[in-house]
């Protein structure tokens, strides 16, 4: 009975978070654009984005804090990751991500990651100065993830992640909090069959506030200028539910081919179906590709996303100590978009 309770804990977490959402997970395209904090849906990591975020079932290590937090439970001892993303090349938007996971005890792992999104300098404009010339400001988005993962057995892994969200310009800010929860199950003689479920971005509504919402006016019956506060509407988080499966084909001792599939139900957008393929040569050279499908994505006139579907990536992993399973890895990924010149990510991972 004790072991059974341990296995049910991750499922209980996901169930409790899902119940209040009711029929939110309907892939309702009519609600597109009604949520905020859209950066929570952007994968900043180079490895997992190379095959379209399809690795809900088999993500491992530090990148699990974005894909499926249960994946951090596979950390051997310590893992450090850094990634840089040139988002929608040509727009001047850049993403920087740092993450660290540390095993504590025999089966638990703690993780922390910091995500920063910069937009460059933007000209300040006002009603009286619509052409600018009065200064610049720099918007900044910052997300901090605090995660916990646990191996409940040799087959079942779970985790929970708390996100602290901050969005700011020079005189308006918004802060919020959201929770992710996930579970992974592995089976087969070589752990080659994998399943995963991840619930993401569940939290209270956010709202902007600050001096930028003050409106100055002169009443008709007075010569004095008055300042009125114009409250902003609150907005919901872009909650999503991912269900994934992956299967490893081992060809000899040096070759691995992994097929993966994922279904995503978006609360404020269209449902997505993702397929991915990864080839590994002795776990040193890895090539991957993916395709994300949603209604209308194949026709430019019907497409409602900047993504066009294809993604690809490559990794080179150099073992440093086979006994301790430490390694140094370099990752690169590309995601096709229209317009702009795609999304390019490059990162490094150090496992100890």
N, C-alpha and C positions, 0 to 999 in steps of 0.2 A: 504493500500500500504506500509506503514512504517513497519508493521509486516512482510509482505511478503519479503521485502528487508532484514530484519534481518535473516530470514530463509535461504535466498539464499547466504548469505555471506560465510558460510563454503563450500558450493558446488562450489562457484566461486573460492575460494582459491585452492581447489583440481583441478578444471578444468584448471586454469591457470598454475599450476605446471605440469599437465599431458600433455598439448598440445605440449611443446617443445620436449617431449620424443619420439613423433611419434610412431613407431612400436617397441620401446624398450621392452615393456611388452609383449614378445612373449614366455617367458619361454625357451629361446634359449640355449639348453645344449651345443651347439658348442662354446659358449662364456664363459663357465665355467673356472674360474681361471684367467680371464682377468681383473677383478676388484680388488681393494685393500680395505683396511679398513674393512676386514671381521669380525672384532669384533663387528661391528654395527649390525650384524645379530644374535649375541649370547644374549639370554635373561638371564640376571643375577638375575632376581627376582624369589623367591622360589614359590610364590603362582601361578602366571600365567603360569610358566613353567611346573607345575604339570599336566596340561592337554594340553600340546603341543602348547602353544601360540594361542589357539583357540578363545580366548576371545576378539576379535576385537569389537564385538557388545556389550559386557557387562562388560568390565574391568572397575574398579572403583578406584579412588584415585591415589596414588603416582605411582603405577605400570603402569598407563596409559602413562607415559612418554616414555615407551618402546613399549607397545602393540598398543595403540591408544590414542593420546594425548587428544582427546575429553573426555576421561574418568576422567581426573583430575577435570573437571567441577562439578563432583558429590561430591567433598570434602565438608564435612559439615561445618567445621571451619578450623582445622589444621590437617595435617597428616604427620607423620614422619615414614620413613622406612629404614631398613638396611638389607642387604643380603650378605652372603658369599657363594661362589660356588667353590667346588673342581672340576675343569673342566678336564674331561678325566682323571679320577683317575689313578695315576701312572706316569703321565707326569710332575708333579710338577707345573702345571699351576693353578693359583688361581685368582678368581674375587672378588672384593669388591665393593659394591654399596651402596651409601647413597642418600636418596631423601627426599624432603620436599615440601609440598604444603600448601598454605595459601589462604583462601578465603578473597577477598577484595570487599567491597560493597555487593550488594544483589545477583549478578549473575556471578561475575568474580573470577577467581582463578589464582594465580601465582605459578609456581613450579620451583624447581632447583634440579638437581641430578648430582652426580659425580660417574663415573665408572672408576675403575682402574683394569688393567690386568697385573699380574706379572708372570714371567717365571722362577724365580730363577736365580742362577749364571750359566753362560756359559763360558767355557774356551776360551781364546783368542788364535787363531791360525793364522799363516801367512804362506807364501810360504816357508820361511826359518825355520819356527817352526810349522810344520803341526801337531805335537803331543801336542801343547800347552806348559804349564809350564811357561808362561810369564805373567800370570795374568788372571783375570776374568772380565766379564762385565754383567750388568743386564738390559735386555730390559724392557721397560715400555710403556704401552699404557694407555692413559688418555682421557676420553670423558666427557665433561661438557654439560649438557642440561639446557636450559632456556626456560620455557614453559608458555603458556597462554591459559587458557580454559574459556569458557563462556557458560552459559545456556541461549539460545535464547528464550526458552519457556519451558513449562513443558514436552515437547516431544523431542525437538531438542537441541543438545549439540555439540559444536565444539571446536577446539583448534589448535594451531600451536606451533611447537617446533624447536628451533634453537640449533644445535649441534656444539660444538667446539671440534675438533679432533686433538690429538697429538700422534705421534708414534716416539719412540726414542731408539737408542742404544748408545754406548759410543761416537761415532763420526759421526753418520748419523741421521738426524731427518726429519720428515715430519709433516706439519700442514695443516688442512683443515676445511671446514665448510659445514654443510648440514642442510636441512630443512625437517621436518615432518609436515603433516597436516592431520587432521582427523575429522570425524563427526559421531555422534551416534543418533539414533532415537528410542524412546521407545513408545509403544502403549499397549492397553489393559486395562481392568478394574483395574488390579493390576500391571500395567507396566510390564507385563510378556512376551511381545513380543519385541525383540530388534534387531536392524540392525546397522551395522557399516561399515565404509570405512576408511582406513588409507593408506596414501601415505608416504613412508619412504625413507630417505637417498638420497634426491635429492640435488645435489650441484656440484660445479666446480671440475675439476680434481685435484688430489694431486700429489706431486712429492717429492722425497727424495733429500736431499742435505747435504753437510758437508764434513769435512776433510777425512772421510772414503772413499770418491770417488776419492781421489788423487792417481795417479799411478806414482811411481818413476821408471825412466829408464835412461840408459846411452847410448846416441847416438853413433853410430859406429865411427863417426868422432870426438869424443870429449871424454875427461876423466872426465867430470863433470856430476854429477847426475842432472837430470831435473825432475820436477814434472808436471804431466799433469792431468788436471781435466777431469774425465770421467763422463759426465752427465747421470743421470738416466732418464728413460722414465717415463712420467706421467701416472697416472692410474685413472680410473673412480670409482665412488662410487657404492656400491652394492644396487642400487635402487630396491624397491619392492612395490607392491600394494596388500593390503589385503582387502578382502570383506567377512564380517562375519554376521551370524545370530544366535540368541539364543532364547530359549523358556523355561520359568519357569513353571513347574507343581507343584502346591501347593496341598499337601496331608494333609488335616487337618490343624491345626494351627501351627504345629511344624516341619513339614517335607516339604522340597523343593527338587525337582529334576530338574536340568537344563541340557538340551540338547543344544549343540553348534556345529556349523560347520563353517569352514573357507576355503576360496580359496586364495592361495598366488601365484601371478605371479612375478617371479624373473627375473630381467634383465639379470643376468649372471649365470643362472642355470635352473634347471628343475622346472616346476610348481608343487605346493604342494596342496594336499587336506587333511584337518585336521578335525577330529571329536573328540568331547570331551563330558564327562558326569561328572556332579558334584552333589553329594548328601549332603544336609545340614540338620542337626538336630538342630532346633531352632536357627540357625545362630551361634551356638557355636562350634559344631564339623562338619567339612567339609571334605569329601573324594572326590577325583577327579581322573580321568584317561583320557588319550587321545591317539590318534594314528595319526601319520603323514605319509601320503603316497605320494611317488613320483615314477616315472618310474624306475623300476629296483631295488627298495629298498628291495624287498622280497628275492632276490637271491644275495648271496655274490659275485658271479662272475660278476654281473651286477651293483652292488651298487657303487655309486660314492660319497657317503657321509658317515661320521663316524657314523651317527645316523642310528638306525635300525627301528625306528618307535614308539615303545611304550613309554609312560611316565605316571607317577603317582605321587600323592601328598596328603598331609593331612594338615589340619589347625585346630588350637584350638583358638577360639576367646572368650575372657573373658570380658563381659561388665563391665564397671566401673561406668557409670552413664547413665541410660537408657533415662532420659529426655534430656540430652545433646548428646546422642548417642556416647559417648566416650567408647573406648575399647582398650584392649591389645591383640595382635594376634601373634601366633607363627606358622610359615609355614615351611614345608619341601617338597622337590620334588626330584624325581629321573628320569633321562632320560637314556634309554638304548643305548649303543654304541658298535660297533665292528670295530676295536679292542679297548683295554683299558677296564676299569672296570666301565663304566658309568659316569654320571655327577650328583653330589650331591649338592643340594642347601638348605640352611637353613636361615631363615630370621625372622625379627620381624617387626610389624607395630603397631604404636601408633596413634590412632585417638582421637581427642579432640572435 
